[in-house]
Amino acid sequence: MATDYDAPRKTEEDTESIQALQERVPDKLSGVVDTEDADNLGSLELAGQDLANVELDVVVLPPQADEFTCVECFLVKHRSQVDHETKLGSVCQECSR
């Protein structure tokens, strides 16, 4: 069956007015929070919230023998990622590019 690609795909009655489309799309600048879609309102964190009484369980390991700290990006990386040594220390392959 042949298809006429030049024919209009929608008729006038199929198209919606701009007002109808604007009513369906929520206004992102209104500042109204849609609480129906919120999964867990208890975990909502606000900017400036006091987190002084929150304890974090993080284990910090000392530098390992096969690791180095890049003097450019200050990330701890495996010794296999050393590109070159400088007077200040080692530089990783990503920083040397």
Sequence and secondary structure as in RCSB ss.txt:
>XXXX:A:sequence
MATDYDAPRKTEEDTESIQALQERVPDKLSGVVDTEDADNLGSLELAGQDLANVELDVVVLPPQADEFTCVECFL
VKHRSQVDHETKLGSVCQECSR
>XXXX:A:secstr
    TTS SS TTTS  HHHHHHHS  TTS     SS S GGG   TT   TT           TTEEE TTT  
EEEGGGEEEE SS EEETTTT 
